[in-house]
Amino acid sequence: MNLLLLELGSKRHTYRKLLDLYWITIVLTLLLEFLLHHPQASPAPHLFYYSMVLQALGLSAITGIAEMLYRYRKIHNDDLLLVAGIIYASTIIYMNPTIGIVPAIYIFPILTSVLSFSKNRIFFAYFLVMACFMLLYMFSPELRISMQPLHIIGILFLYIGVTVISLTVTTSGIELLHNLNQATQTKQELLVQTIIMDKLSKMDALTKLYNHKTFHEYLEKLIEQNERNNLPLQLAIMDIDNFKKINDTYGHWVGDIILQRVAQAINESVTSNDFVARYGGEEFAVIFADKSLEQSYFISEQIREKLALTLHPELDLQAATLSIGLQDFSRGESKEALFKGADASLYLAKRSGKNQTAISA
């Protein structure tokens, strides 16, 4: 049985309702006995009351055990409830053997077993009912007298019919839940695939950073927030110095390694509020959010200095340096103006000797 069936078969609220029903059954059983066998009409009223007390204590003990396991141990024991149902039915039949139809109450534990969604438990309930009925028939002369052969055949067919119906309901329920489970799994798989595809469409395959398109979408949202809330915002464009020479000298595969390492160094240096993307080729863009210009400059310098000190075996133990152009966003400024300022800063860093962070006036 899969997890969905197990969950349904042991639902807390269903089990709680069954326990409540059993407590109610005790009260109804005692009330029924009192009405059918009024103590004043009994030749020995004290024996009647004694029998009623023993019956109440026995049924309460069985239900109390199930209640304690459920409440304090969080145990949902379907077999215990099934046995309790058998005892309830047997008690009512034993106390009212002259009522020919009363053995039909044995269908109650069979129907209860359906809630477990287990065919084995339904068969167990059926054979237990048959065994208890035979024992009562053997040891209760009043029951034998009250039940004619036709009644016995009818009762046995009733047990068999209810069992067959219970098995059919359980089979249909299992198939329905299985199909539901498959549909749910398929939906979850499609959801996961959609999430993966959506993520892949936003990411750069080589560096695992966000791509050019996603960067622009995110920047537009941040600019809108800046306009509404006047939040600080800076844009840094970082370019690997002499990257064409690296590709020409050591090969494009080495260039790819350098791109990955630079991307990792940038990503490890920024905060969770910042946004890093591969803007194109050997250029990276970083949006610094909720920081002052001085703080963003400090982080940019940390990135630049870290890479300037990193020696790559693939480059004959040389470093791959960065030139960085940083631009502060002014309220009311367009996205194009912000990029133009960052590009101007990057051009200033390149023209001033590379491997430095520049802020244009």
N, C-alpha and C positions, 0 to 999 in steps of 0.2 A: 504493500500500500504506500503510495507516494505521500509526500509531506502534506499536500493539500487535503488528502483524505484523512490523514491522522489528525490534522488540525480540526477538520469538521467533525470527526468522530469523537473528539474530546473537548468540544467547546465548553467553556466554563459556564456560560449562561444556560446552555441546554442541560448540563449536569445539575446545575443549581435548581432548575425547574423540576427535574425528576426527583431530587431530594425533597423539595417542597411538596410534590405530589404524593410521595411516600408518607410524609408526615400527615398529610390530609387523609390519606388512605387509612392510617391507623385510627384516626378519630371516626371516620365514616364506618370502618369495620366494627368498632365497639358500639357505635350508635345502632348499626344494623342488628348486631347480636342482641342488644337490649330490646329493640322493637319486636324482633321475631321471637325471642324467648324471654318474655317479661318475667322477672324474678318472682312476682306474686303468683304466677301460674306454675312455677316450678315447685316440685315436692321438697326440694332442698335449696332454698334461696341462697344460703351461705356458700354452697358449692358452686352455684352459678357465679356469684361475685368473685369467688376465689379463682374460677376459671377465667373470668374476664381480666382480672389483675395479672395473672400469669401470661395471658395472651398479649396484653398491653406491654408488659415488661419485655417479653421476647421480641416483639416487633420493634419496640423502641430501642432495644439493644443493637439489633441488626442495623437499623437506620442510623443510630447514634455512632456506630463504628464508621459507617460511610461518611457521616457528617464530620467527624473528627479528622479523618484522613483528608477530606476535601478542604476543610477550613484551615488546618494547622500544618498539614504535610503537602498540600496542593496536589494530592493524588486523586485522579479521576479513574476509579476502578469500576469498569463496566460489569465485570463478572460479579462483583459484590452486589451491585444493584440488581443484577439478574437473579442472583440467589435470593435476595430480599423479596423480589417480586414473586418468586416461586413459593417462598414461605408465606407471604401474604395470602396468595391464592389458596394454598393448601390449608391454611388456618380457616379461611372462610368456608371452604368446602367441608372440612372436618366438623365445623360447628353447625353446618346447615346441610346435613347429608340427605334430608328428606325432600329438598328442593331439587327436582330433576335437572333443571337447567344450570344449576350453580357450577358444575365442572367447566362450563364454557369460560369461566373467568381465567382459566389457564392461558387463554390467548393473550392476556395482558403482558406476561414476561416475554412471550415470543415477539410481540409487537415492539416492546421496549428494546429488544436486541437489535432491531433494525437501525436504531440511532447510532450504533457503533460502526455501521458500514462494513461489517465483517460477516462473510458467509459462514465461517467456522463457528462464530458465536451464535448465529441463528440456528445452525444444526445442533449446537450444544444445548440451546434453550429448548428445542423441540424434544430431544432425547431425554432431557431432564424432566420436562413436563410429562412425557409418556411414562417415565419411571415412577414419578410421584403419583400420577393418576392410578397406575396399577397397584402401587403400595396402598393407597387409600382404599381402593376397591377391595383389596384382599383383607385389610384389617378393619374395615368399617362395615358391619352388617347392615346398618341403616342405609348406607349408600348402595349396597348390592340390591337391597329390597326395592329402593326407590327407582333404580335404573333398570329399565327393560332392555333386552338385547338391541332393539331398534334405537334406543337412546344412546347406547354405547357406540354403535356403528356411526350414528350421527355425530357424536362428540369426537370420535377419532377422525372422521372426515373433516370436521371443523379444524382440528389441530393441523391436519395435513394441508388443508386448503389455506389456512392462515400462514403456514410455513412457506408454502409455494409462493404466495403473494408477497411475503416478506423478502424472499430470495429474489423475486422478480424486481421489486422496488429497489433492493440493494444493488442488483446488477445494473439496472438503468441509471441509478444514482452514481455508481462508480464510473460507468461509461460517460455520463454527462460531465462529471467532475474531471475525468481524464481529458475529455475534449476541451473543457474550459482551461485546464492546466496547460495543455498544448497551445491553445490560443494565446494564453497569457505569456508563455515562454516565447512564442513567435513574436508577439508584440514587444516584449522586452528586448529580444535580439534585434528587431528592427529599430527600436529606440536607441540601443547601443550603437548600431551601425550608423544611424543618422548622426548621433553625437560625434562618433569618430570621423565620419566624412565631413561634418561641419568643422571639426577641429583641424582636420587636414587641409581644408580649404582656406583656413586662416593662418596656417603655419608655413614657414619656410622649411623645406625638406632637409636641407643641409645643416643649417644652424639650430633648428628647433625653436627659432624665434618667430614672432609674428611677422607676417609678410607686409608688403607695401600697401595693399588694399586695406587690410585690417588696421594698419597704422593710421591711415587717413580717416577711417571711420571713427576710431577711438579719439583722435585728436579733435575732430569736429564736436564730439560729445563733451570733451573737456573744455573746449572753448565756450560752448553753450553754458556749462556750469560756471565757468569763470565770469561770464557776463551776468549771470543771475546772482551769484554769491560772492563775486570779487575774490576768487581763490587765486593764489599765486601759481604761476605756470612758466616753465622754461623749456625750450627745445634745444637739444644738442645734436649736431650732425658730426659723426665720427668717421673718418676716412683713413684706411690703412695706407701708410706712406710707401711709395714705390712698389705697389702691389703688382703692376704689370711686369716689372723687372723680376719679381719673385716667380711669377708664372713662366716667364721666358727663360729664366736661368735654371729653376729647379723643377719645373713642370706644373701642370695644373693640379695634379693630385696633391702636391705639396701646398699649393695655394688653397685648396679645399681644407686641408688640415689647419692651416693658419686661420682661415675664416672661422672654423669651429672653435678654435682656442680663444680667439678674440671675442667671439660671441659669448663663450662661457665666462670669460673674465669680466665682461660688461654686466652680464646677468647676475653674477655673484656679488658685484659691487653696489648695485642699486638697491633701493628699498622696495617694499611690497606695494607702495603707492605709485611707483614709477612704471613706465611702459617702455619696453625695448623691442625694436623691430629691425630686421634686415631691410634697409631701404632700397638696396639694389647694388649688384656688383660687390665692391669692397666697402660700401658705405653702410653705416648703421645709424639709426635715429633713436634718440632717447627722449621721452617726455618726462620731465621732472614735475611732479605734482605736490602741492602743499609744502613747498620749500621756498626759502629766499634765494635770491640770485647767488649770494655768497655760498650757501650750502650746496647748491647745484654745481657751482664752480669747483668746490672742494672735492665733491664726488668725481667729477670729470677728471680732475688732476690725479686722484687716486687711481682711476682706471688707466690713465695715460702712463703714470709712473710704474704701475704694476707691469704693464706690457713692455715698457722700455727696459725693465730688468729681467724679463723672461727670455731666456736663451733657448732657441729651438734647435734640436739635433738635425732636423731636416734642412735648416738654413746654415749648416756648418757653425752651429752655436752662436748665431746672430739673433738679434731681437727684431721683431716686427713692430714698428712704432705707429702711433696714432697722431693725427692732427685733428683737433676738435674745435668746432665753431659753436659757440653758445649764444643764445638770444633769449632775452626776457620778454614775456608777453605783456603788452599794455592793453588795458581795457578799451574796447572799441576797435581794436586792431583786427584785421582780417587774417585768415589762415595763410594766404599768399604773402602778406607782409611779414608774418612771423618766419616763414621759410626764406624769404629774401634776406632777412636780417641774419638768420643762421648761416645761410650760404655765404654771405659777405664776411662773417666771422671766420668761417672755414677757409675762405680764400686768403684772409689776412694771416691765419696760422700757417698756411702753406707758403705764402710769399715771405713770411718772416723766418723761414728755415725749417719748418715742419717739426713734428714731435713736440707740440705745445697746444695749449688751450687758449683761444682768443675770444674776446667779446668786442664786437664792433661798436663804435659810438652811435 
